[in-house]
Every structure is written in C-alpha cells, then in structure tokens.
Amino acid sequence: MAIDKINKKRREGRSTLKAIVVKELSQKYDVTPAAVYQAVRGDSNSEWAEEVRKECARMMEELSSVLKK
C-alpha cells in the first residue's frame, strides 16, 4: 500500500511538470495545449512535432534537475 502512495505522488509530480512544460510550449509556438500534448505523445509526425518532443524532453530534464537540488 505504501508503494502505491509513493508511485501516485511521483506520477502527480511528473504530470504537474509536464503541464507546466506544455503550457510554456503552447505559448511559445502559439498553439493549443492539446496540440502540444498530441505532439509529445507521438500522434503527430510532422517536423514541428519532432521539434516539440525534443524541446519538451529538454525542458523536463532541466526542471527535474533543478527540483532534485
């Protein structure tokens, strides 16, 4: 039971970070957050989606490293 609670908290943290990143990327590219989520999930295969995926991964890594310190 305790492990489930820990995993749930970890998932909540990741989803919060991803929401922040998606919001920033949607503002940067002037698109809806739904479009960014689709690009990150891989539903879209355009060049723009590849760029968004790479940038999202970079931003998530930066946020995670800042929060670990």
C-alpha positions in Angstrom: 0.0 0.0 0.0 2.8 2.4 0.8 4.5 1.9 -2.5 1.2 2.8 -4.3 1.1 6.1 -2.5 4.7 6.9 -3.4 4.1 6.0 -7.0 1.0 8.1 -7.1 2.9 11.1 -5.7 5.6 10.6 -8.3 3.1 10.5 -11.1 1.4 13.6 -9.8 4.7 15.4 -9.8 5.5 14.4 -13.3 2.1 15.4 -14.7 2.4 18.8 -13.0 5.8 19.3 -14.5 4.6 18.2 -17.9 1.6 20.6 -17.6 4.0 23.4 -17.0 6.2 22.5 -19.9 3.2 22.0 -22.2 1.8 25.4 -21.2 5.1 27.1 -22.0 5.5 25.3 -25.3 1.9 26.1 -26.3 2.6 29.8 -25.6 5.9 29.7 -27.4 4.5 28.1 -30.6 1.1 29.9 -30.3 -0.9 26.6 -30.4 -3.3 24.9 -28.1 -2.0 22.8 -25.2 -3.9 19.8 -26.8 -1.7 20.2 -30.0 1.4 20.1 -27.9 0.2 17.0 -25.9 -0.5 15.3 -29.3 3.0 16.1 -30.5 4.6 14.8 -27.3 2.6 11.6 -27.3 3.6 10.9 -30.9 0.2 11.3 -32.5 1.7 13.9 -34.9 4.7 13.0 -37.1 5.5 16.4 -38.6 8.8 18.3 -38.3 7.1 20.6 -35.8 6.1 17.7 -33.6 9.6 16.3 -33.6 10.9 19.7 -32.5 8.3 20.0 -29.8 9.2 16.5 -28.5 12.8 17.3 -28.3 12.2 20.6 -26.6 9.7 19.1 -24.1 12.3 16.4 -23.2 15.0 19.0 -22.7 12.7 21.2 -20.6 11.5 18.3 -18.5 15.1 17.3 -17.8 16.1 20.8 -16.8 13.1 21.1 -14.4 13.8 17.7 -12.9 17.5 18.5 -12.3 16.5 21.8 -10.7 14.0 20.2 -8.4 16.4 17.4 -7.4 18.8 20.0 -6.0 
